[in-house]
Amino acid sequence: MTLDLATIQLALNTVGITAGVVFILDTLLRRPDAAGRIWTVAFMAGILASIANEIWVALPGAWWAVVVADAGIVMTVGLLWSGARAFNGRRDLVWVPALGAAATAIAVLAAGPAGGAWAGGAVLLGLVVVFAVLGALETLRAPMRESWAARGLTAVFAVVAVFTTARLTVFVIGGPDDPWFTTYFSSEATALVFIALIVLAVSCLLILQAERLPRSGGRGTFASLFTPEGVLTEAAFRVVAGDRLERADFHDEQLVVARVRLDELDAITTAFGRSAADEIVARFIVGVRRYAPADAAIGAPSPGELVVVAGFVRLEEARRAAEAMQAGLRDRPIDQAQGLRMSASIGLAGTDEHGYDLATLLAAAGRAAEGARAAGGDAVEIASGE
């Protein structure tokens, strides 16, 4: 049995729309963070692209649908990358996918009705490759890389990048009528590949959402708010920190966000195994909790990382508190390795410099923590103002 383009395109669009609706409904049942909101918009863009594709297949004269479809595809892949950046506590840079979608739309419009289905095709494929590569690299950054579900997302981005690169190469060399292109990289072949990728991608994103965000509307329990080591879960921390930031803003008081990252966690896991690394992470949490300021709110966004929020009049006081946490960790030897002691790279961001938005503070503190780790670890770095 031979399936025509209209049938395969309908199958792809149905899977895409269904996946988008499932993710959006799941997000509505949670208290979404920045990553969840961006991924929701990404799926909305994908749904719009699917509808536009169906219009183009049904009404070939409606060439404007190609503009919407191609721009929506670029926006979808780009926002999936932006959401991964937000998940990792970095600037989401949503303006970059928006700029890419605008460039794609302009390329299609420049070709006009005579351009057909492949108007602006090189720009479309090139931007998909760029965003897919960026997305794959972002999923390998902490804290996303600590989740096994993110490995599936890495695979999705990688397959999209490799497949689309090959597709772009053949398209540029031989054009859409080239036998290689029509045999291996046509819309029909691509649809079959992307149906499998969409299912895998939405499954991974749903798992990542479930790991970070609770269902809204439920009362919850004490156990759901705290980890076994006595620090706040990711979702509970965001609620507590958001409340403290709102009240600090009203009283014009400074809060400081510290991202505390256990140094050499990957090396420890490789050397001593996963079970030993888990025990070391638990000891790390206990140590930071013991030596952090008494009034601090402490959350655990990912294995080997804690976020601490406390009030300080000056950032130098926050630095001294961070150094006290580091000293406390150094005084706790690792039982599994004689002579090896824990150390942490700490990034600090204060509200006087960065305002009272939690996502902005987390991103700034995350950049500072990366700088401290790049400097050799076991260091404290204060995020500078923009």
HUVENGI-V869845 format. One record per residue. N is the residue number from 1. RES is the residue in one letter. OMEGA is omega in whole degrees, 0 to 359 (NA if undefined). Layout:
n	res	omega
N	RES	OMEGA
N	RES	OMEGA
This chain:
n	res	omega
1	M	180
2	T	179
3	L	179
4	D	183
5	L	183
6	A	181
7	T	180
8	I	179
9	Q	177
10	L	178
11	A	179
12	L	182
13	N	178
14	T	178
15	V	181
16	G	180
17	I	180
18	T	179
19	A	179
20	G	180
21	V	179
22	V	181
23	F	181
24	I	178
25	L	178
26	D	179
27	T	179
28	L	180
29	L	180
30	R	171
31	R	191
32	P	172
33	D	184
34	A	180
35	A	180
36	G	180
37	R	180
38	I	179
39	W	177
40	T	177
41	V	178
42	A	180
43	F	175
44	M	177
45	A	178
46	G	177
47	I	178
48	L	179
49	A	180
50	S	179
51	I	179
52	A	177
53	N	179
54	E	178
55	I	181
56	W	179
57	V	182
58	A	183
59	L	183
60	P	179
61	G	181
62	A	187
63	W	178
64	W	179
65	A	177
66	V	178
67	V	182
68	V	183
69	A	183
70	D	177
71	A	179
72	G	178
73	I	179
74	V	179
75	M	181
76	T	181
77	V	180
78	G	180
79	L	173
80	L	175
81	W	180
82	S	178
83	G	177
84	A	176
85	R	178
86	A	177
87	F	181
88	N	177
89	G	179
90	R	178
91	R	183
92	D	178
93	L	182
94	V	179
95	W	181
96	V	174
97	P	178
98	A	178
99	L	178
100	G	178
101	A	179
102	A	179
103	A	178
104	T	179
105	A	180
106	I	180
107	A	179
108	V	180
109	L	180
110	A	178
111	A	178
112	G	182
113	P	182
114	A	182
115	G	179
116	G	184
117	A	183
118	W	174
119	A	181
120	G	185
121	G	181
122	A	179
123	V	179
124	L	183
125	L	180
126	G	180
127	L	176
128	V	178
129	V	182
130	V	182
131	F	178
132	A	178
133	V	178
134	L	179
135	G	179
136	A	179
137	L	182
138	E	180
139	T	179
140	L	178
141	R	175
142	A	3
143	P	184
144	M	184
145	R	180
146	E	181
147	S	179
148	W	179
149	A	179
150	A	178
151	R	176
152	G	178
153	L	176
154	T	180
155	A	179
156	V	179
157	F	182
158	A	179
159	V	178
160	V	181
161	A	183
162	V	182
163	F	183
164	T	175
165	T	177
166	A	180
167	R	179
168	L	181
169	T	180
170	V	180
171	F	182
172	V	183
173	I	187
174	G	182
175	G	184
176	P	180
177	D	179
178	D	181
179	P	178
180	W	182
181	F	182
182	T	181
183	T	188
184	Y	187
185	F	178
186	S	178
187	S	180
188	E	181
189	A	180
190	T	181
191	A	181
192	L	178
193	V	187
194	F	175
195	I	179
196	A	182
197	L	179
198	I	180
199	V	180
200	L	183
201	A	182
202	V	177
203	S	180
204	C	181
205	L	177
206	L	178
207	I	178
208	L	177
209	Q	182
210	A	180
211	E	187
212	R	192
213	L	177
214	P	171
215	R	178
216	S	176
217	G	179
218	G	180
219	R	183
220	G	179
221	T	178
222	F	182
223	A	181
224	S	181
225	L	186
226	F	173
227	T	178
228	P	180
229	E	174
230	G	174
231	V	183
232	L	172
233	T	181
234	E	183
235	A	181
236	A	180
237	F	181
238	R	178
239	V	182
240	V	181
241	A	178
242	G	178
243	D	180
244	R	179
245	L	178
246	E	181
247	R	178
248	A	178
249	D	179
250	F	182
251	H	181
252	D	177
253	E	182
254	Q	167
255	L	179
256	V	175
257	V	178
258	A	172
259	R	187
260	V	185
261	R	178
262	L	181
263	D	171
264	E	180
265	L	180
266	D	180
267	A	179
268	I	179
269	T	180
270	T	185
271	A	189
272	F	178
273	G	184
274	R	183
275	S	178
276	A	179
277	A	178
278	D	179
279	E	179
280	I	177
281	V	178
282	A	178
283	R	177
284	F	179
285	I	179
286	V	181
287	G	179
288	V	179
289	R	181
290	R	189
291	Y	175
292	A	177
293	P	186
294	A	183
295	D	185
296	A	169
297	A	186
298	I	179
299	G	181
300	A	182
301	P	182
302	S	179
303	P	178
304	G	178
305	E	174
306	L	174
307	V	183
308	V	177
309	V	180
310	A	180
311	G	177
312	F	178
313	V	181
314	R	181
315	L	178
316	E	175
317	E	178
318	A	178
319	R	180
320	R	178
321	A	178
322	A	178
323	E	176
324	A	176
325	M	179
326	Q	179
327	A	179
328	G	178
329	L	180
330	R	180
331	D	181
332	R	182
333	P	178
334	I	184
335	D	184
336	Q	182
337	A	182
338	Q	179
339	G	180
340	L	181
341	R	181
342	M	172
343	S	183
344	A	171
345	S	187
346	I	174
347	G	183
348	L	175
349	A	182
350	G	182
351	T	178
352	D	181
353	E	192
354	H	179
355	G	189
356	Y	176
357	D	185
358	L	182
359	A	179
360	T	180
361	L	179
362	L	180
363	A	180
364	A	178
365	A	178
366	G	178
367	R	179
368	A	178
369	A	176
370	E	177
371	G	178
372	A	179
373	R	179
374	A	179
375	A	178
376	G	179
377	G	181
378	D	182
379	A	177
380	V	179
381	E	178
382	I	180
383	A	179
384	S	178
385	G	180
386	E	NA
